[in-house]
Amino acid sequence: MGRTPEALDGVFSALGDPTRRAILARLADGEATVNELAEPFRISLQAVSKHLKVLEAAGLITRGRDAQRRPCRLRPEALAGADAWLERYRLLWERSFDELAQHLSDTTERHAP
C-alpha cells in the first residue's frame, strides 16, 4: 500500500470505525490472534474477522501463520500516507496557533498598565 488516493481512502475508511481503531491500538502492543483481539468486544468472532479483513485490505495489518495460530500484526508503515496527508493540516494548525499567540501577546502588551 502506497500513497495513492485509493490507498489513502482505504486507510481512512478503515480508521473510521471505532472497533477497528481499538484493534489497531491492541496490535500496537504486539501481535495477537483473532480470539485475543475479540476478547474485549461484545461481537462475534465472525464480526471481528470482517473488521480484520478491512484492516488487511487497507494494508494496516498482516495475518501470518504460526503452526496452529494465525497471529495478526500491525503494519505501522501503512499509516505513513495518512500521516503525510495530515501533516499539511498540522502545519496550518500550528501556524494559526502561533498567530493567535502573537496576537494575544500584542494585545496584552498594548493594554498593560
BALOBA-1460 file (C-alpha; in Angstrom, 3 decimals):
// residues 113
<rec num="1" residu="m" x="0.000" y="0.000" z="0.000"/>
<rec num="2" residu="g" x="1.409" y="3.333" z="-1.041"/>
<rec num="3" residu="r" x="0.308" y="6.884" z="-1.015"/>
<rec num="4" residu="t" x="-2.167" y="6.644" z="-3.859"/>
<rec num="5" residu="p" x="-5.563" y="8.268" z="-3.362"/>
<rec num="6" residu="e" x="-7.136" y="4.792" z="-3.288"/>
<rec num="7" residu="a" x="-4.722" y="3.561" z="-0.617"/>
<rec num="8" residu="l" x="-5.353" y="6.685" z="1.445"/>
<rec num="9" residu="d" x="-9.121" y="6.211" z="1.074"/>
<rec num="10" residu="g" x="-8.769" y="2.630" z="2.312"/>
<rec num="11" residu="v" x="-6.724" y="3.655" z="5.343"/>
<rec num="12" residu="f" x="-9.097" y="6.454" z="6.355"/>
<rec num="13" residu="s" x="-12.115" y="4.242" z="5.764"/>
<rec num="14" residu="a" x="-10.610" y="1.530" z="7.962"/>
<rec num="15" residu="l" x="-9.755" y="4.080" z="10.655"/>
<rec num="16" residu="g" x="-13.307" y="5.422" z="10.581"/>
<rec num="17" residu="d" x="-14.622" y="2.565" z="12.701"/>
<rec num="18" residu="p" x="-14.025" y="2.592" z="16.475"/>
<rec num="19" residu="t" x="-13.735" y="-1.199" z="16.683"/>
<rec num="20" residu="r" x="-11.024" y="-1.217" z="14.036"/>
<rec num="21" residu="r" x="-9.179" y="1.609" z="15.795"/>
<rec num="22" residu="a" x="-9.353" y="-0.395" z="19.043"/>
<rec num="23" residu="i" x="-7.977" y="-3.453" z="17.245"/>
<rec num="24" residu="l" x="-5.080" y="-1.385" z="15.876"/>
<rec num="25" residu="a" x="-4.421" y="0.033" z="19.337"/>
<rec num="26" residu="r" x="-4.247" y="-3.506" z="20.722"/>
<rec num="27" residu="l" x="-1.917" y="-4.606" z="17.914"/>
<rec num="28" residu="a" x="0.382" y="-1.671" z="18.686"/>
<rec num="29" residu="d" x="1.247" y="-3.642" z="21.843"/>
<rec num="30" residu="g" x="2.191" y="-6.728" z="19.820"/>
<rec num="31" residu="e" x="0.741" y="-9.484" z="17.677"/>
<rec num="32" residu="a" x="-2.491" y="-11.193" z="18.654"/>
<rec num="33" residu="t" x="-4.821" y="-13.909" z="17.396"/>
<rec num="34" residu="v" x="-8.410" y="-13.308" z="16.335"/>
<rec num="35" residu="n" x="-9.618" y="-14.792" z="19.640"/>
<rec num="36" residu="e" x="-7.345" y="-12.473" z="21.618"/>
<rec num="37" residu="l" x="-8.494" y="-9.476" z="19.597"/>
<rec num="38" residu="a" x="-12.150" y="-10.414" z="20.045"/>
<rec num="39" residu="e" x="-11.970" y="-10.654" z="23.867"/>
<rec num="40" residu="p" x="-12.849" y="-7.040" z="24.755"/>
<rec num="41" residu="f" x="-15.720" y="-6.771" z="22.258"/>
<rec num="42" residu="r" x="-19.311" y="-7.892" z="22.512"/>
<rec num="43" residu="i" x="-19.361" y="-9.012" z="18.897"/>
<rec num="44" residu="s" x="-18.952" y="-12.382" z="17.233"/>
<rec num="45" residu="l" x="-15.660" y="-13.803" z="16.018"/>
<rec num="46" residu="q" x="-17.121" y="-13.529" z="12.522"/>
<rec num="47" residu="a" x="-17.633" y="-9.768" z="13.013"/>
<rec num="48" residu="v" x="-14.065" y="-9.383" z="14.293"/>
<rec num="49" residu="s" x="-12.832" y="-11.329" z="11.257"/>
<rec num="50" residu="k" x="-14.688" y="-8.916" z="8.973"/>
<rec num="51" residu="h" x="-13.002" y="-5.986" z="10.691"/>
<rec num="52" residu="l" x="-9.641" y="-7.701" z="10.272"/>
<rec num="53" residu="k" x="-10.305" y="-8.181" z="6.548"/>
<rec num="54" residu="v" x="-10.936" y="-4.443" z="6.187"/>
<rec num="55" residu="l" x="-7.738" y="-3.639" z="8.085"/>
<rec num="56" residu="e" x="-5.798" y="-6.144" z="5.993"/>
<rec num="57" residu="a" x="-7.214" y="-4.783" z="2.713"/>
<rec num="58" residu="a" x="-6.145" y="-1.288" z="3.808"/>
<rec num="59" residu="g" x="-2.641" y="-2.656" z="4.433"/>
<rec num="60" residu="l" x="-2.772" y="-1.788" z="8.131"/>
<rec num="61" residu="i" x="-2.264" y="-5.351" z="9.374"/>
<rec num="62" residu="t" x="-0.872" y="-8.648" z="8.184"/>
<rec num="63" residu="r" x="-2.049" y="-12.081" z="9.172"/>
<rec num="64" residu="g" x="0.543" y="-14.774" z="9.448"/>
<rec num="65" residu="r" x="0.575" y="-18.473" z="10.051"/>
<rec num="66" residu="d" x="2.466" y="-19.857" z="13.004"/>
<rec num="67" residu="a" x="1.645" y="-23.559" z="13.374"/>
<rec num="68" residu="q" x="-1.980" y="-23.552" z="14.568"/>
<rec num="69" residu="r" x="-2.011" y="-19.826" z="15.291"/>
<rec num="70" residu="r" x="-2.772" y="-17.071" z="12.806"/>
<rec num="71" residu="p" x="-1.331" y="-14.010" z="14.511"/>
<rec num="72" residu="c" x="-2.244" y="-10.535" z="13.319"/>
<rec num="73" residu="r" x="0.431" y="-7.866" z="13.236"/>
<rec num="74" residu="l" x="0.225" y="-4.110" z="12.871"/>
<rec num="75" residu="r" x="1.928" y="-2.549" z="9.835"/>
<rec num="76" residu="p" x="2.643" y="0.947" z="11.202"/>
<rec num="77" residu="e" x="4.345" y="1.971" z="7.951"/>
<rec num="78" residu="a" x="0.926" y="1.753" z="6.283"/>
<rec num="79" residu="l" x="-0.054" y="4.863" z="8.249"/>
<rec num="80" residu="a" x="2.716" y="6.908" z="6.589"/>
<rec num="81" residu="g" x="0.472" y="8.097" z="3.757"/>
<rec num="82" residu="a" x="-2.230" y="9.246" z="6.163"/>
<rec num="83" residu="d" x="0.385" y="10.907" z="8.355"/>
<rec num="84" residu="a" x="1.840" y="12.779" z="5.360"/>
<rec num="85" residu="w" x="-1.634" y="13.917" z="4.320"/>
<rec num="86" residu="l" x="-2.422" y="15.106" z="7.859"/>
<rec num="87" residu="e" x="0.954" y="16.844" z="8.221"/>
<rec num="88" residu="r" x="-0.142" y="19.607" z="5.846"/>
<rec num="89" residu="y" x="-3.065" y="20.395" z="8.141"/>
<rec num="90" residu="r" x="-0.968" y="20.055" z="11.265"/>
<rec num="91" residu="l" x="1.314" y="22.782" z="9.908"/>
<rec num="92" residu="l" x="-1.709" y="25.013" z="9.227"/>
<rec num="93" residu="w" x="-2.991" y="24.493" z="12.791"/>
<rec num="94" residu="e" x="0.412" y="25.256" z="14.268"/>
<rec num="95" residu="r" x="0.705" y="28.412" z="12.179"/>
<rec num="96" residu="s" x="-2.770" y="29.503" z="13.313"/>
<rec num="97" residu="f" x="-1.882" y="28.875" z="16.954"/>
<rec num="98" residu="d" x="1.362" y="30.811" z="16.553"/>
<rec num="99" residu="e" x="-0.548" y="33.735" z="15.041"/>
<rec num="100" residu="l" x="-3.092" y="33.608" z="17.855"/>
<rec num="101" residu="a" x="-0.326" y="33.548" z="20.470"/>
<rec num="102" residu="q" x="1.333" y="36.541" z="18.823"/>
<rec num="103" residu="h" x="-1.981" y="38.415" z="18.678"/>
<rec num="104" residu="l" x="-2.665" y="37.730" z="22.360"/>
<rec num="105" residu="s" x="0.850" y="38.830" z="23.272"/>
<rec num="106" residu="d" x="0.476" y="42.060" z="21.263"/>
<rec num="107" residu="t" x="-2.922" y="42.743" z="22.812"/>
<rec num="108" residu="t" x="-1.634" y="42.128" z="26.326"/>
<rec num="109" residu="e" x="1.324" y="44.454" z="25.778"/>
<rec num="110" residu="r" x="-0.925" y="47.251" z="24.433"/>
<rec num="111" residu="h" x="-3.266" y="47.016" z="27.390"/>
<rec num="112" residu="a" x="-0.636" y="46.594" z="30.089"/>
<rec num="113" residu="p" x="-0.501" y="49.456" z="32.662"/>
